[in-house]
């Protein structure tokens, strides 16, 4: 066997082992994110990377960006344990869509959960088909979901309006000719003071323009605020959706 053939065979064996261990990618340690190919690539051959069906939070964590329109986006709220285990739906399928509508699994789980325990088996087939059980049941579902979204929003430390203003401030600050003036004239001096302490910026930092390192940190801060703002918007849309359904059902 030629040396080149032996080398290729060893590469294929190593590739097979690594493919069994990890087919896409992940952190091997705290300093390295490794990607694993699903086939052998030749030198000079184009390598394509598919991001996969990630939510915006996952895209932000793994790749450092967000999508304004992400079909895979999910907004999750805290659910009672018995609600999460009441049916055969995976927990990660119980979420609110970007337009504010509950996912199919979440809606079905809530319909079953709000049904008396002694009647769930009789109505499970109808619920699993996605059909509404009754006006009364649907009203209870929408009231619970709407109230849960309101409760979740009230527990968060900031509002959608605050986050929207902060995003605008951070975006402008990255293009500022004099960051000191812009910070002093804003309502976010306290937030920026925390940013300065975290990055070790002394009070006598006299440069009008921020360093590249600080600008990158500002960009990441803006992305994080954008994500939490979109989370709150989804909850707000869900509240409006529940109110609209309740109004329509009340007219029947």
Rosetta blueprint (number, residue, H / E / L):
1 X L
2 X L
3 X H
4 X H
5 X H
6 X H
7 X H
8 X H
9 X H
10 X H
11 X H
12 X H
13 X H
14 X H
15 X H
16 X H
17 X H
18 X H
19 X H
20 X H
21 X H
22 X L
23 X L
24 X L
25 X E
26 X E
27 X E
28 X E
29 X E
30 X L
31 X L
32 X E
33 X E
34 X E
35 X E
36 X L
37 X L
38 X L
39 X L
40 X L
41 X L
42 X L
43 X L
44 X L
45 X L
46 X L
47 X L
48 X L
49 X L
50 X L
51 X L
52 X L
53 X L
54 X L
55 X L
56 X H
57 X H
58 X H
59 X H
60 X H
61 X H
62 X H
63 X L
64 X L
65 X L
66 X L
67 X L
68 X L
69 X L
70 X L
71 X L
72 X L
73 X L
74 X L
75 X E
76 X L
77 X L
78 X L
79 X L
80 X L
81 X H
82 X H
83 X H
84 X H
85 X L
86 X L
87 X L
88 X L
89 X L
90 X L
91 X H
92 X H
93 X H
94 X L
95 X L
96 X E
97 X L
98 X L
99 X L
100 X L
101 X L
102 X E
103 X L
104 X H
105 X H
106 X H
107 X H
108 X H
109 X H
110 X H
111 X H
112 X H
113 X H
114 X L
115 X L
116 X L
117 X H
118 X H
119 X H
120 X H
121 X H
122 X H
123 X H
124 X H
125 X H
126 X H
127 X H
128 X H
129 X L
130 X L
131 X L
132 X L
133 X L
134 X L
135 X H
136 X H
137 X H
138 X H
139 X H
140 X H
141 X H
142 X H
143 X H
144 X H
145 X H
146 X H
147 X H
148 X H
149 X H
150 X H
151 X H
152 X H
153 X H
154 X H
155 X H
156 X L
157 X L
158 X L
159 X L
160 X H
161 X H
162 X H
163 X H
164 X H
165 X H
166 X H
167 X H
168 X H
169 X H
170 X H
171 X H
172 X H
173 X H
174 X L
175 X L
176 X L
177 X L
178 X L
179 X H
180 X H
181 X H
182 X H
183 X H
184 X H
185 X L
186 X L
187 X L
188 X L
189 X H
190 X H
191 X H
192 X H
193 X H
194 X H
195 X H
196 X H
197 X H
198 X H
199 X L
200 X L
201 X L
202 X L
203 X L
204 X L
205 X L
206 X L
207 X L
208 X L
209 X L
210 X L
211 X L
212 X H
213 X H
214 X H
215 X H
216 X H
217 X H
218 X H
219 X H
220 X H
221 X H
222 X H
223 X H
224 X H
225 X H
226 X H
227 X H
228 X H
229 X H
230 X H
231 X H
232 X H
233 X H
234 X H
235 X H
236 X H
237 X H
238 X H
239 X H
240 X H
241 X H
242 X H
243 X H
244 X H
245 X H
246 X H
247 X H
248 X H
249 X H
250 X H
251 X L
252 X L
